[in-house]
């Protein structure tokens, strides 16, 4: 069998630039704008999120915050509300912090050098390269997930791409291939190739412009590369979600102030519990909750009466990257005379659409609806009015 040699440098870049001009994505709203703000916003949103999901969020963000000045002047809650549902919420907090620094340090103009871009919150080496090349035409490499996959397959790089040695080797390759001419189009081509042809599953090798010199294809290893990351067991966490329902559809919500996955978002009270929600567990939960929030006694008693129903209730599972969360829900009606006590307990009665809430809250409401229907608590044709 004749040896197949991989392309390097300008030869590699030229193939991709030609392919991108003819077959790449051309109509994404942040493309061809030369606007660093729009490129930055799209790059942050696209981290670990598909384009199809990002498009609607991107449009809403630009409508609310058409410039970095508007974003910097916004409240954190307004930013979180628009981000709610997109996940990986630290991105939104860094987005807001970054906008403020761009205004304070650079007069509202994103810097054009990779080093200065990397000094901003939430902008790593690859994102800085994307902004510099796509917005300013700087000869800067990128190495996002799509590009790592393309390089690992094309050059048959074995070992998980986030391992230190492998990542260093990939960055060397990224630097050596980015051309001086049209670096932005080249980087866009790499991203397009990974997103449309060299996909994680079922890659379309027959349409790939690099198929004639792809080492993984020659070796029959396309399906094995990139090398998967060794899986660590995810911890199973258990919670009781208390849905406090007030007249008019308002729900008792609390602001998550501790650092964590839902920091700065609003959720119903989520009480950590054991996998067995029995009477002893509920008594303990009520005691801890009462001490922490000064929850009105009638609501504590109502919660404790749910022990039997909660034991037979199925768990609702919500999976995150590093943990698997299990929830049971209890719905408690809050009479008018207890509203003030609820507020003293640090909970706010509000309609969901007025607060930034994570996706899990909507899943909890759907789970509560299913539970109530199963128990015959509401007619089949009705929906649970939880705001």
Long-range contacts (C-beta under 8 A, 24 or more apart in sequence): 4-212, 4-213, 4-214, 4-215, 4-218, 5-213, 6-154, 6-155, 6-213, 6-214, 6-215, 7-210, 7-213, 8-176, 8-177, 9-176, 9-177, 9-179, 10-179, 12-177, 12-210, 13-177, 13-178, 13-179, 13-186, 14-179, 15-209, 15-210, 16-186, 16-189, 16-190, 16-193, 16-209, 16-210, 17-179, 17-182, 17-185, 17-186, 17-189, 18-209, 19-189, 19-193, 19-209, 20-185, 20-186, 20-188, 20-189, 20-192, 21-185, 23-192, 23-207, 24-188, 24-189, 24-192, 24-193, 24-196, 25-188, 25-192, 25-195, 25-196, 29-55, 29-58, 29-59, 29-62, 30-58, 31-188, 34-135, 35-135, 36-109, 36-110, 36-112, 36-131, 36-135, 36-136, 37-67, 37-68, 37-110, 38-62, 39-130, 39-131, 39-134, 39-135, 40-98, 40-110, 40-123, 40-127, 40-131, 40-135, 41-95, 43-127, 43-130, 43-131, 44-91, 44-94, 44-95, 44-122, 44-127, 45-86, 45-91, 47-88, 47-91, 47-127, 47-144, 48-87, 48-88, 48-145, 49-86, 49-87, 49-88, 51-195, 53-86, 54-86, 57-82, 57-83, 57-85, 57-86, 65-99, 67-108, 68-99, 68-102, 68-103, 68-108, 68-110, 69-103, 69-108, 71-95, 71-96, 71-99, 72-96, 72-99, 72-100, 72-102, 72-103, 72-104, 72-108, 76-264, 77-264, 77-355, 77-356, 80-264, 80-265, 80-356, 81-355, 81-356, 82-356, 83-356, 84-265, 84-356, 84-357, 84-358, 84-359, 85-358, 85-359, 87-358, 87-359, 89-261, 89-262, 89-263, 89-264, 89-265, 89-358, 90-122, 90-263, 91-122, 92-264, 93-263, 93-264, 94-121, 94-122, 95-122, 97-121, 97-122, 98-122, 98-123, 110-135, 112-136, 112-138, 113-138, 114-138, 114-140, 125-171, 129-187, 130-187, 133-178, 133-183, 133-184, 133-186, 133-187, 134-184, 134-187, 134-188, 135-184, 137-183, 137-184, 138-183, 139-178, 139-179, 139-180, 139-183, 140-178, 140-183, 140-187, 141-171, 141-174, 141-175, 141-177, 141-178, 141-187, 142-174, 142-187, 142-190, 142-191, 143-167, 143-170, 143-171, 143-174, 144-191, 145-194, 146-190, 146-191, 146-193, 146-194, 146-195, 146-198, 147-174, 147-190, 147-191, 147-194, 148-226, 149-194, 149-198, 149-200, 149-225, 149-226, 150-190, 150-193, 150-194, 150-198, 152-216, 152-225, 152-226, 152-227, 153-198, 153-203, 153-214, 153-215, 153-216, 153-217, 153-221, 153-222, 153-225, 153-226, 154-210, 154-213, 154-214, 154-215, 154-216, 155-215, 156-215, 156-216, 156-219, 156-221, 156-225, 157-225, 157-226, 158-225, 158-227, 159-227, 160-226, 160-227, 160-228, 160-229, 160-230, 161-226, 161-227, 162-229, 234-319, 234-322, 234-323, 234-324, 235-323, 235-324, 236-275, 236-323, 236-324, 236-326, 237-272, 237-323, 237-324, 237-325, 237-326, 238-272, 238-273, 238-274, 238-275, 238-277, 238-315, 238-325, 238-326, 238-327, 239-270, 239-271, 239-272, 239-273, 239-325, 239-326, 239-327, 239-328, 240-270, 240-271, 240-273, 240-277, 240-282, 240-285, 240-310, 240-327, 240-328, 240-329, 240-330, 241-267, 241-268, 241-269, 241-270, 241-271, 241-327, 241-328, 241-329, 241-330, 241-364, 242-268, 242-269, 242-270, 242-271, 242-303, 242-329, 242-330, 242-332, 243-268, 243-329, 243-330, 243-331, 243-332, 243-364, 243-365, 243-368, 243-386, 244-268, 244-269, 244-299, 244-332, 244-334, 244-342, 244-347, 244-349, 245-331, 245-332, 245-333, 245-334, 245-385, 245-386, 245-387, 246-333, 246-334, 246-339, 246-342, 246-349, 247-336, 249-351, 249-385, 249-386, 249-387, 250-349, 250-350, 250-351, 250-387, 251-349, 251-350, 251-351, 251-352, 251-386, 251-387, 252-334, 252-342, 252-347, 252-348, 252-349, 253-347, 253-348, 253-349, 253-350, 253-355, 253-357, 254-346, 254-347, 254-348, 255-348, 261-320, 261-358, 262-358, 262-360, 264-356, 265-356, 265-357, 265-358, 266-348, 266-350, 266-355, 266-356, 266-357, 266-361, 267-357, 267-358, 267-360, 267-361, 268-361, 268-364, 269-293, 269-347, 270-327, 273-328, 275-326, 276-311, 277-307, 277-310, 277-311, 277-328, 278-307, 278-311, 279-304, 279-307, 281-307, 282-306, 282-307, 282-310, 293-345, 293-346, 293-347, 294-341, 294-344, 294-345, 295-341, 295-342, 295-345, 296-338, 296-341, 296-342, 296-345, 298-338, 299-332, 299-334, 299-338, 299-342, 302-332, 303-330, 303-332, 306-330, 309-375, 313-371, 316-363, 316-364, 316-367, 318-360, 318-363, 325-360, 327-360, 327-364, 327-367, 329-364, 329-367, 329-368, 329-371, 331-368, 331-372, 331-384, 331-386, 350-387, 351-387, 352-386, 352-387, 353-387
